[in-house]
Amino acid sequence: MKVTLISFDYFDFDKNIIDTLHQKGIEAQHIDISKFRYRYKSGFEKIKNFFSKAFFGVNAKRVKMEEYVLSRLESLGPQDQILVIRPDRISRKTHEKIKGYTQKYIAYLYDSTNRFPVDHLLKGLYDTIYTFDLDDADKYGFRFISNYIYINKKPLVPANELPTDIFMIASIDERLPLWNQVSAYCREKGIQTDFICVGKREPAELDTGIVYSKNNLFLEAIENRMFQSKAFLDLIRTEQNGLSFRIFEAMAYQRKIITSNASVTRYPFYNPNNIFVHNESTISDIKAFMERPFEPLTEEMYHHYTVSNWVDTVFEL
């Protein structure tokens, strides 16, 4: 079987799908458009593209990126299945050309349609559309599948042997006010945190318990910090319902999760001893939650959320 994955894999989550397919003996290729680079030939071309985007909705960089995807497919030849993650990044016209290279065309949405609409891609294009958002599955009739555990399971460590209570790294965005409140509460209660916010500029209002970084830190740079923490903090963006990868990292590390995503209570692995759903009015309950003992998942439940099971489900292996 020949499979190609097309995605924007900035954080290297999607490469785990390819690695797993290879382990299962599948001939798999990855067209990672995050690696595509386009350089303007001149300052005039850059200015021309600015006006083209502003007045005609045509972005030369996007056109060249889509040409790159099609040229890669041309070199790979016909595929049994092609999966596109975040299909909103590609025009319908190019999607229709991509579909001509495969017997089965699949999409996976790991962002809510409230944030990234896909209405122009719905009719007569895909054989199957998967979504990580329970509400989008109900609204559009998409097949639901969550994100997945992409790292090997870590040993269960007694909480009293871990020096940090709560870890979080995230970009600077609309989540910061709530994050500041959590950080201030933790300082007041003596809860040890390791909080890192990432962005181009340090925000003016930043709690002293949050460290600013201009550069993003990938898994290799933070895995030890995660391992030394009793719990992970997960703050979701506006209009997000699907579960972030932080939830599944917590599963792999066998750690607690503190999340602002109330939809987590709808999942079969939800356990109030392991998962605390919070908002501005429940921050004061974090200390009591941290004192509860962690309860490991059953092996059956854990396997259900692994990338191996995800691959078997999506590609119907």
HUNORDA-V776998 format. One record per helix or strand of 3 or more residues. SS is the DSSP state (A for helix, B for strand). FROM is the first residue (numbers start at 1). TO is the last residue. If there is no record, write none. Layout:
ss: (SS | SS)
from: (FROM | FROM)
to: (TO | TO)
This chain:
ss: (B | A | B | A | A | A | B | A | A | B | A | B | A | A | B | A | B | B | A | B | A | B | A | B | A | A | A)
from: (2 | 15 | 27 | 33 | 43 | 60 | 79 | 87 | 92 | 102 | 119 | 128 | 134 | 159 | 164 | 176 | 193 | 210 | 219 | 229 | 245 | 256 | 262 | 275 | 283 | 299 | 307)
to: (7 | 23 | 32 | 35 | 56 | 76 | 85 | 89 | 99 | 109 | 121 | 131 | 140 | 161 | 171 | 189 | 198 | 213 | 227 | 234 | 253 | 259 | 266 | 277 | 290 | 304 | 314)
